[in-house]
Amino acid sequence: MGDLNVISYRPQPSEYAWTFGGAAPVMKVRPGDVLELWTDDCFASRVTGPDALASRVIEWPYINPQTGPFYVEGAEPGDTLVLHLVSVEPARDWGVSTTFPLFGALTSTTRTVTLQDPLPELVWVYEVDRERRTCRYEAVRGDFSVELPLAPMHGTVGVAPPNLEVRSPLVPDSHGGNMDTPEMRAGTTCYLGVNVEGALFSIGDGHYRQGEGETCGVAVEGAMETVLVVDLVKGRPTPWPRLEDDGSVMVAGSARPLEDAFRIAHGDLVGWIAEEFGLDRLDAYQLVTQISESPIANVCDPNYTVIAKAPKDLLPGREVYGGVRARLLEIAARYRAERGTG
């Protein structure tokens, strides 16, 4: 096994991608490359305190900047791009969350119209202690505070969509995008169907922690330092984003209404298990019915996202996609050993 090819990239603000599709690649990478990336927060560093309201400081439509896109050599439509998250670490000692007019699960929105007035716009600043692995919640209209465990993740990971589409980085769909699932964390392997030559993947929207559903629409947002490994499975299509960690395989389905996101995720999980392990489709349907979990990733974005999750120790086998994850775990271990990070 040769030396690792490690590429470090920190974009300048002028280099951010503001869409999936329609953006020129920032560089070419190869399967097996290790990328050390910096990603900005969803507000492009503009919301920094109580007086920096997003509605005033954001230059629309420039929200949720992405690092990328990266052109993966050899990637063609019908392949599967594989991204293994080696580490996902806060790049700052503070994060922010907000309420935002006409956005969130419990307020009137432009898609769920009521006669309710928009909620007041507030900003919460979280003090991050990276050594103690905590972020501090402090009520802005009271005197309560509590330290919350850090749980870094990426809200947005995706590839260019098919059919010459250009999608907002706020919208999750079959290409990935703004899924906002806490499962997108260090140790997770993400499988994305390739729609265009080079795949053109981007990553962003770091969350220092987020509850399932992202109820108010905004997590503890922050810049992130992330290391990932790139790989490619040739000739194997992937219809919806799939995830794998040490214990589970998962599918992210995104749609409105919420039950259609559920159906997409569980339908693809059934198909994946049937195809991967040679089960009859109805046998896979029955198995998924009895063993799956369904965490809700978001109920605030233009499409909602539901995760269908099955434990690997209850499946006919533990390896998927030909065991590519095992190879990426070896690369991740070598990377950590060479840098003395355990």
C-alpha positions, -999 to +999 in steps of 0.1 A: +000+000+000+015+033-011+017+066+007-015+084+015-024+113-008-036+140+016-051+172+002-058+203+024-083+228+012-097+259+029-118+279+006-119+317+004-154+332+006-152+339-031-147+302-037-178+289-019-204+269-038-240+282-033-257+254-053-255+217-060-250+216-098-241+246-119-208+253-100-173+247-115-152+222-096-125+237-073-102+207-079-099+172-091-094+143-066-090+106-069-104+076-052-083+069-021-075+106-015-078+120+020-092+155+021-086+179+050-114+205+046-126+236+063-163+245+060-180+277+070-212+279+090-246+282+073-246+320+078-212+324+061-198+338+095-222+367+094-243+358+125-219+364+154-240+377+182-275+389+195-275+420+173-265+402+141-299+390+129-298+367+099-326+386+082-304+417+082-269+404+076-275+376+050-271+387+014-298+365-002-297+340-018-261+335-004-269+312+025-255+278+035-221+279+017-205+247+006-169+236+003-165+222-032-175+209-056-148+183-060-144+165-093-137+128-086-117+113-114-133+082-129-168+090-116-196+085-141-234+083-140-244+049-126-215+048-102-216+053-064-195+079-047-183+069-013-173+095+014-160+082+047-159+109+075-127+103+094-131+133+118-156+162+121-143+188+146-155+223+156-132+250+141-143+277+166-150+282+203-185+294+196-216+285+177-249+301+170-286+293+167-315+314+158-352+317+152-359+329+117-390+345+103-413+320+085-389+291+090-391+261+114-414+233+123-436+251+147-444+284+129-461+296+098-439+293+068-441+301+031-452+265+024-473+259+055-493+291+055-513+302+085-525+336+099-499+333+126-474+362+128-437+353+123-419+344+155-395+370+170-360+367+156-335+358+184-299+346+184-284+322+209-246+321+212-231+289+224-197+288+241-178+258+229-152+240+250-134+217+227-113+201+254-143+192+276-164+184+245-193+207+255-213+236+243-232+259+267-269+267+262-280+299+278-316+311+277-318+346+263-350+355+281-342+338+314-314+327+337-312+290+328-280+275+313-268+239+308-238+223+292-247+201+263-223+174+249-207+182+216-220+160+187-204+174+156-221+166+122-226+179+087-261+190+078-252+192+041-234+166+019-243+160-017-234+156-054-246+174-085-282+164-093-293+148-126-308+163-157-288+196-156-306+206-124-292+233-101-305+229-066-304+253-036-281+241-007-312+243+015-330+215-003-324+178+004-333+153-023-319+122-040-286+139-046-282+144-008-280+181+000-294+196+032-305+164+049-296+176+084-292+141+099-271+137+131-260+104+116-236+124+093-208+123+118-173+110+122-171+073+115-200+073+091-196+062+055-219+080+030-229+065-004-242+089-031-254+080-066-233+097-093-254+118-117-228+137-137-192+131-148-169+137-118-198+135-093-191+171-082-196+166-044-197+194-018-199+195+019-209+221+045-234+232+071-215+221+102-236+216+133-219+213+167-250+195+178-286+191+167-316+172+180-335+149+157-359+169+135-340+203+139-373+217+152-367+254+151-348+250+118-314+260+131-289+238+149-258+249+168-242+262+137-205+265+133-174+263+111-159+228+109-126+211+102-134+178+086-113+149+072-128+125+048-117+098+024-130+095-012-137+063-030-158+050-059-179+019-066-180+015-103-212+004-121-233+003-089-261+029-089-275+043-056-309+059-059-310+077-025-283+087+000-272+057+021-252+057+053-232+031+072-216+031+106-202+003+128-236-008+138-262+001+112-270+007+075-293+036+068-311+054+040-321+091+039-354+098+022-364+134+015-398+147+004-430+164+014-453+153+030-433+136+058-449+102+051-434+102+016-399+108+030-406+078+053-417+057+023-387+066+002-363+058+030-379+025+040-386+015+004-349+019-005-338+002+026-359-028+017-346-028-019-310-024-007-312-053+018-329-075-008-303-067-035-272-068-012-280-101+005-301-120-020-334-119-001-368-119-017-382-084-017-411-094+005-388-112+029-367-080+031-399-060+036-409-082+066-374-080+081-372-042+078-407-040+094-395-058+125-360-043+130-359-008+116-358+026+133-370+058+118-353+089+132-366+121+117-337+143+105-355+175+096-390+188+095-381+224+085-364+223+051-382+226+017-382+188+018-384+168+050-359+140+057-365+107+074-338+080+081-346+043+078-320+025+100-314-013+104-288-029+127-262-049+108-260-077+133-296-087+124-290-088+087-279-118+066-244-102+063-225-072+075-207-060+044-223-038+017-209-024-015-183-052-016-168-042+017-155-008+006-160+006+041-134-018+055-108-004+031-117+032+040-114+023+077-079+011+071-070+044+053-086+064+082-065+044+107-033+050+088-041+087+085-047+090+123-015+070+131+006+092+108-007+123+125-006+110+160-043+115+165-050+080+177 
